[in-house]
């Protein structure tokens, strides 16, 4: 299973917030922004910080994506 932050980037566009502004507004490190860009896991604290800034729920900024490997391994059980 993987994570996608596509909803986060859409929400930022809707609110006219640039990624550099997001970093400044939240105090997140450039490494954390990079992990978000690469759809890599980040802590719940980071997600809650983003939700607080954007006045939204965690499900509004990220999604769990089932990958083909997970489906295949579940079929073999």
Order of alpha helices (4+ residues) and beta strands (2+ residues): beta-alpha-alpha-alpha-alpha-beta-alpha
